[in-house]
């Protein structure tokens, strides 16, 4: 009889332990799901911040400067001399610094997992690649003058973006894109001169 009671007690204990394990596993699953939701919300917030920064008028103006005016400005001795000032140069004149700082900051977010790079690359891969390739010479000058590896996270952003592009079968050829833009725009100047409008 005592043996039967001991067996019933053991079975009861096993059932209690099994039920406890099931509820604990379920609670762990719920906690993991909650943590995933928090992670997604944090990613969304961070990505939103980055995407808004890249749409900010100051950044867009600086991006346009890099695209349209940087080559012309680099021919100016005064502008080239001021490049050595790095952080002391006037951002209103040296708008490339706005772009470099923004992409270095964004590269930091991506490098340390605060923002998923794919979110950035799916919308702004062209800007990342274009700006890095246009500013590569400037980055080298800044590094030489400062003696430090400035903008390392922009390097990371560019390299990671290139990996993402390759993995997705996307090729960005800035030279060809620039040529196509010029060809497209020339149609309008040809049309205006043909009609006599100016």
C-alpha positions in Angstrom: 0.0 0.0 0.0 2.8 2.4 0.9 4.4 1.6 -2.4 1.2 2.4 -4.3 1.0 5.8 -2.5 4.6 6.5 -3.3 4.0 5.7 -6.9 1.0 8.0 -7.0 3.0 10.7 -5.4 5.8 10.3 -7.9 3.4 10.3 -10.8 1.7 13.5 -9.4 5.1 15.1 -9.0 6.0 14.3 -12.6 2.7 15.7 -13.8 3.3 18.9 -11.8 6.8 19.2 -13.2 5.6 18.5 -16.8 2.9 21.1 -16.5 5.4 23.6 -15.0 7.8 23.0 -17.9 5.0 23.5 -20.4 3.9 26.8 -18.9 7.5 27.9 -18.5 8.2 27.1 -22.2 5.1 29.0 -23.2 6.1 32.0 -21.1 9.6 32.0 -22.7 7.9 31.9 -26.1 5.7 34.9 -25.2 8.7 36.7 -23.8 10.8 36.1 -27.0 7.8 37.3 -29.1 7.6 40.4 -27.0 11.3 41.1 -27.3 11.1 40.6 -31.0 8.3 43.2 -31.2 10.4 45.6 -29.1 13.3 45.0 -31.5 11.2 45.6 -34.5 9.8 48.8 -33.0 13.3 50.0 -32.2 14.5 49.1 -35.7 11.5 51.0 -37.2 12.2 54.0 -35.1 15.9 54.0 -35.9 15.3 53.4 -39.6 12.7 56.1 -39.7 15.2 58.6 -38.1 17.8 57.7 -40.7 15.5 57.9 -43.7 14.2 61.3 -42.4 17.7 62.5 -42.1 18.5 61.5 -45.7 15.4 63.5 -46.8 16.2 66.5 -44.7 16.6 69.6 -46.8 20.1 70.3 -45.4 21.3 66.8 -46.4 19.6 67.0 -49.8 21.2 70.3 -50.5 24.6 68.9 -49.5 24.0 65.8 -51.7 23.2 68.1 -54.6 26.4 70.0 -54.0 28.4 66.8 -54.1 26.7 65.8 -57.3 26.7 69.1 -59.1 29.3 71.5 -57.7 32.1 69.6 -55.9 34.3 69.1 -59.0 34.0 72.8 -59.9 34.8 73.8 -56.3 37.8 71.5 -56.1 39.3 73.5 -59.0 39.2 76.6 -56.7 42.5 76.9 -54.7 40.8 78.6 -51.7 38.3 75.7 -51.4 41.0 73.1 -51.7 43.1 74.8 -49.1 40.2 74.9 -46.7 39.7 71.1 -47.1 42.7 70.8 -44.6 40.6 72.5 -41.9 38.3 69.5 -41.8 35.9 70.2 -38.9 36.8 73.9 -38.8 35.7 74.5 -42.4 32.5 76.3 -42.9 29.7 73.7 -43.6 27.9 76.2 -45.7 30.8 76.2 -48.1 32.1 72.7 -47.5 28.8 70.9 -47.8 30.6 67.7 -48.5 31.2 67.6 -44.7 27.5 67.4 -44.1 27.3 64.3 -46.4 30.4 62.7 -44.9 29.2 63.1 -41.3 25.7 61.9 -42.1 26.9 58.8 -43.9 29.5 58.1 -41.2 26.8 58.3 -38.6 24.5 56.1 -40.6 27.4 53.7 -41.1 27.8 53.5 -37.3 24.1 52.6 -36.9 24.4 49.8 -39.5 27.7 48.6 -38.3 26.6 48.1 -34.8 23.2 46.6 -35.7 21.1 49.6 -34.7 19.6 49.8 -38.2 19.3 47.0 -40.7 21.4 48.1 -43.7 19.0 46.6 -46.1 16.4 49.2 -45.2 18.9 51.9 -46.1 20.2 50.2 -49.3 16.8 49.4 -50.7 16.0 53.1 -50.8 19.4 54.9 -50.9 22.0 52.6 -52.4 22.6 55.0 -55.2 23.3 57.9 -52.8 25.6 55.8 -50.7 27.7 54.6 -53.7 27.6 57.9 -55.5 28.7 60.0 -52.5 31.4 57.6 -51.4 32.9 57.4 -54.9 32.7 61.1 -55.4 34.2 61.8 -51.9 36.8 59.1 -51.8 39.6 61.6 -52.7 38.3 64.0 -50.0 38.3 61.3 -47.4 41.9 60.4 -48.3 42.9 64.1 -47.9 41.1 64.3 -44.5 42.8 61.1 -43.3 46.2 62.4 -44.5 45.8 65.8 -42.9 44.4 64.5 -39.6 46.6 61.4 -39.3 43.6 59.4 -38.3 41.2 57.1 -40.1 38.4 59.5 -40.4 34.9 58.4 -41.5 35.5 54.6 -41.0 31.9 53.9 -40.7 31.2 55.5 -44.1 33.8 53.0 -45.4 31.8 50.2 -43.7 28.5 51.5 -45.1 29.9 51.6 -48.7 31.4 48.2 -48.5 28.3 46.7 -46.9 26.1 48.4 -49.5 28.3 46.9 -52.2 27.9 43.4 -50.7 24.1 44.0 -50.6 24.0 45.1 -54.2 26.0 42.1 -55.4 23.9 39.7 -53.4 20.8 41.2 -55.0 22.3 41.3 -58.5 22.2 45.1 -58.7 24.9 47.1 -60.5 25.3 50.8 -59.9 27.5 52.5 -62.5 27.7 56.2 -61.5 29.6 57.2 -64.6 26.9 55.7 -66.9 24.1 57.2 -64.8 25.7 60.7 -64.9 26.1 60.3 -68.7 22.4 59.3 -69.1 21.3 62.3 -67.0 23.3 64.6 -69.2 21.9 63.0 -72.4 18.4 63.4 -71.1 18.9 67.0 -70.1 20.5 67.9 -73.4 17.2 67.0 -75.2 15.6 69.9 -73.6 18.3 72.4 -74.4 18.2 71.2 -78.0 14.5 71.6 -78.1 14.7 75.1 -76.7 17.3 76.2 -79.2 15.3 74.6 -82.1 12.2 76.6 -81.1 14.2 79.8 -80.5 13.1 79.9 -76.8 15.8 80.6 -74.4 
